[in-house]
């Protein structure tokens, strides 16, 4: 059951990039990995305001896909039970990581992607 009709609401990316990211997240969570990889190619083709941010963002998405695909319970993503409260806490934590002044643009992009998956799941999932 969908919580909102706008699953991309609140993501750090905009426009066509947001569309590609929401498609990626949906396919990844539905375990449609070939479709998720196609969406990843669309994300790679999109322009970002900073190349280093883009590299960090894509690196995080690739790691998420690998983690979900493997199902390894030692991975952060797979070992967590994401209820509404924990999704919000993790999203806020990743957003806070981005704000730390010693972070590079790569780090900012990396944590933005993690924040975005938490935001997306919060937008589409119910308890």
C-alpha positions in Angstrom: 0.0 0.0 0.0 1.4 3.4 -1.0 1.5 6.1 1.6 1.8 8.9 -1.0 1.3 9.3 -4.7 4.6 11.2 -4.8 7.3 8.7 -3.8 10.0 11.1 -4.9 8.9 13.9 -2.5 11.7 15.2 -0.3 14.6 13.6 -2.3 17.8 15.6 -2.7 17.7 15.2 -6.5 15.2 16.9 -8.8 13.6 16.6 -12.2 14.5 13.7 -14.5 17.2 12.6 -12.1 14.5 12.2 -9.4 12.4 10.2 -11.8 15.3 7.9 -12.5 16.2 7.5 -8.8 12.6 6.7 -7.8 12.5 4.1 -10.6 15.8 2.7 -9.3 14.5 2.5 -5.7 11.2 0.9 -6.7 12.9 -1.7 -8.9 15.6 -2.4 -6.3 13.0 -2.9 -3.5 10.9 -5.1 -5.8 14.1 -7.1 -6.4 13.8 -6.4 -10.2 17.6 -6.0 -10.5 17.8 -5.8 -14.3 15.4 -2.9 -14.3 17.2 -1.3 -11.4 20.5 -1.5 -13.3 18.7 0.1 -16.3 17.5 2.9 -14.0 21.1 3.2 -12.7 22.3 3.8 -16.3 19.7 6.6 -16.6 21.0 8.1 -13.4 24.6 8.0 -14.6 23.5 9.8 -17.8 21.9 12.7 -15.8 23.7 15.9 -15.0 24.4 16.8 -11.4 25.6 20.2 -10.2 28.9 18.7 -9.0 30.8 15.7 -10.5 32.2 14.6 -7.2 28.8 14.7 -5.6 27.5 12.6 -8.5 30.2 10.1 -8.0 29.4 9.8 -4.3 25.7 9.5 -5.0 26.1 6.8 -7.6 28.6 4.9 -5.4 26.1 4.7 -2.6 23.3 3.5 -5.0 25.6 0.8 -6.4 26.4 -0.3 -2.9 22.7 -0.4 -2.0 21.9 -2.5 -5.0 24.7 -4.9 -4.2 23.6 -5.1 -0.6 19.9 -5.8 -1.5 20.9 -8.3 -4.2 23.2 -10.2 -1.8 20.8 -10.2 1.1 23.9 -10.4 3.4 22.5 -9.7 6.9 25.8 -8.2 8.0 25.1 -5.2 5.7 23.6 -2.1 7.4 20.7 -2.0 5.0 19.8 -5.7 5.3 20.1 -6.0 9.1 17.8 -3.2 9.9 14.0 -3.4 10.5 12.9 -0.1 8.9 9.8 1.0 10.7 8.6 4.6 10.4 10.5 5.8 13.4 13.8 4.2 12.4 13.5 5.4 8.8 13.1 9.0 10.0 16.0 8.6 12.5 18.3 7.2 9.8 17.3 9.8 7.3 17.9 12.6 9.7 21.3 11.1 10.7 22.4 10.9 7.0 21.2 14.4 6.4 23.3 15.6 9.4 26.4 13.8 8.1 26.0 15.8 4.9 26.1 19.1 6.8 29.4 18.4 8.6 31.8 21.0 7.2 34.7 18.5 6.9 32.8 16.4 4.3 33.8 16.4 0.7 31.3 16.7 -2.1 31.8 12.9 -2.6 30.7 12.3 1.0 27.8 14.7 0.6 26.6 12.8 -2.4 27.1 9.5 -0.7 25.0 10.5 2.3 22.4 12.2 0.2 21.7 8.9 -1.6 21.4 7.1 1.8 19.1 9.9 3.0 17.1 9.6 -0.2 16.5 5.8 0.2 15.3 6.4 3.7 13.0 9.2 2.5 11.7 7.1 -0.4 10.9 4.2 1.9 9.2 6.5 4.3 7.1 7.9 1.5 5.9 4.6 0.1 5.8 2.1 3.0 3.3 1.8 5.9 3.8 -0.2 9.0 
